[in-house]
Amino acid sequence: MTQLAEPAGSAATSLPTIGHWIGGRRVAGTSGRRGPVFNPATGAQEKWVDFASTDELDVAVAAARAAFPAWRATSISKRTEILFRIRNLVEQHRHEIAALLTAEHGKVPSDALGELARGLENIEFACGIPQLLKGGFTEQASTGVDVYQIRQPLGVVAGITPFNFPAMVPMWMFANAIACGNAFILKPSEKDPSASILIAELLHEAGVPDGVFNVVQGDKVAVDRILEHPDIAAVSFVGSTPIARYIYETGTRNDKRVQALGGAKNHMLVLPDADVDMAADAAVSAGYGSAGERCMAIATVVAVGDVHDRLVDAIKTRLPKVQVGPGSDPASEMGPLVTRQHRDKVASYLDSAAEQGATVVADGREHPLFKDSDGFFLGTSLIDDVTPEMDCYRDEIFGPVLTVMHVDTYDEALRLINDNPYGNGTAIFTRDGGAARQFQFDVNVGMVGVNVPIPVPVAYYSFGGWKASLFGDLHMYGPDGIQFYTRSKVVTSRWPDPAKSSINLGFPQTR
């Protein structure tokens, strides 16, 4: 985020400032740099957030490094007890956390509470850490020799999280990381930083030792220091593909384990036999929920054959019924976008689409809140007759703009999806079980829904795409998360038997 100047006497200078959480307490920033935090529904700046210097990041790493040995040595039973308390405290304070998400991100309360519910699933998964960390044991692998495998924590690990899920994505990361015995540093988005500090306070209340969980606010300065710091063993990231690639390349070049989730262009394939009303409901729900600011949002509907006209008409008739407004209004179903700059960039695709030959069926700029409000609103937008070379298809718009493509056959649709550089999520809508099964076999995408538009895995599976949607070998949370935050160690053991001891220079054989 671009740092704002602070004119003398400006009312903005008296706004509250969100700082860091280091070593079990709130810490004010000392770098002299900070950025604005807006309420997207009003367009007004309501807070500042400190931007950490490299020295401040180093202090957080030192606190985490100091806390790691004792936390690693803490029994699994004790860590599990603390995780259960974390789960209960987050659940008790879910409305308070959700209110912060609405105030700083803009998502409506029902969506914010849904984010918390999915985040809690990951904490609940981590509560099963005694089972998840069980190793294997082979007795008598060789005469008098036993072999077993154990999993051990990495040390200090870090998470860099996006603006669109300020509570859930950190929970994807820190729950497994600290359950496995690591110390964790969170660098949240500077656009909506408050939830991270409240979560840190809840972890502290739950009994997480000082230094095991830290929050460092900031921008690229903090990110780059995380990627180069010699005491940080692993980095998790969720964001856009260009930044994910940068995170992965820079982190691995500095000998870190990295999982970096990038962008998406999620397709929803609708076959001629699909239930059109069900498909239209799903397209609207998945395309415009959270103002389209989800990495699993449906961005493009691919209509096969004669279902196209019926489907577009069905989607079009539903759009005026979507209630766009601030989260403070209980009737609102879709809130504003996160910043004015992002809203304007999303809206620009409506112009470029028309210029490149597409049909703008619904233009969100016609919504009264776009024209008359100071908030960052854009109404639901629908673009038809889209082709692969158009900007509105090639780019990840990340807003309430749904595009529709028309193809003649399933094979054309499959080729379109597989040729796309992204491979995060996809869905097929059909009544034909054979076609659905063939699609899940054929499609080169990491998460697939069958008549489910947003196939986000439950917490005991793992989240992650293919192709340019993921850099790294392991997906996020679930079993892959446990593997990411630990490394395996194999022990081969034999207890002395002097009567059987001898010198043997040959390569060991299991006989």
Beta strands, then each sheet from edge to edge (+ up, - down):
strand 1: 17-18
strand 2: 20-22
strand 3: 25-27
strand 4: 34-39
strand 5: 44-50
strand 6: 136-142
strand 7: 145-153
strand 8: 156-160
strand 9: 183-187
strand 10: 213-215
strand 11: 232-238
strand 12: 257-261
strand 13: 266-270
strand 14: 298-304
strand 15: 359-362
strand 16: 381-384
strand 17: 401-407
strand 18: 422-423
strand 19: 425-429
strand 20: 447-450
strand 21: 466-467
strand 22: 470-471
strand 23: 486-493
sheet 1: 1+ 5+ 4-
sheet 2: 2+ 3-
sheet 3: 6+ 7- 23+
sheet 4: 10+ 9+ 8+ 11+ 12+ 22-
sheet 5: 15+ 16- 17- 14- 13- 19- 20-
sheet 6: 18+ 21-
end
